[in-house]
């Protein structure tokens, strides 16, 4: 469960499925990288080599965002995030 009381948002996952605010959650319908939205916690966590790879990939997406590990994870079942990546 990810609970964000300040935003009145709650994601809840069970073996039978995931809900967002008690409604069934869904994933993004993006099929091409150019339609994808990519999220990561911080570029500061990447080695120079890993950052170069992430940067090259993320620049091919519709947009990229930084910050918020938990909220980034929650964006998957809500259909907002298409991709998410963190450094090793």
HUGI-V612048 format. One record per backbone hydrogen bond with DSSP energy under -0.5 kcal/mol. CO is the residue of the C=O (numbers start at 1). NH is the residue of the N-H. If there is no record, write none. Layout:
co=CO nh=NH
co=CO nh=NH
This chain:
co=2 nh=11
co=4 nh=7
co=4 nh=8
co=4 nh=9
co=5 nh=8
co=9 nh=4
co=10 nh=21
co=11 nh=2
co=12 nh=19
co=14 nh=17
co=17 nh=14
co=18 nh=25
co=19 nh=12
co=20 nh=23
co=23 nh=20
co=32 nh=35
co=32 nh=36
co=33 nh=36
co=33 nh=62
co=36 nh=62
co=36 nh=63
co=37 nh=82
co=37 nh=83
co=38 nh=65
co=39 nh=85
co=40 nh=67
co=41 nh=67
co=42 nh=45
co=43 nh=46
co=47 nh=51
co=48 nh=52
co=49 nh=53
co=50 nh=54
co=51 nh=55
co=52 nh=56
co=53 nh=57
co=54 nh=58
co=55 nh=59
co=57 nh=60
co=58 nh=61
co=63 nh=38
co=65 nh=40
co=68 nh=72
co=69 nh=73
co=70 nh=74
co=71 nh=75
co=72 nh=76
co=73 nh=76
co=73 nh=77
co=74 nh=78
co=75 nh=79
co=75 nh=80
co=75 nh=81
co=76 nh=79
co=77 nh=26
co=81 nh=28
co=83 nh=39
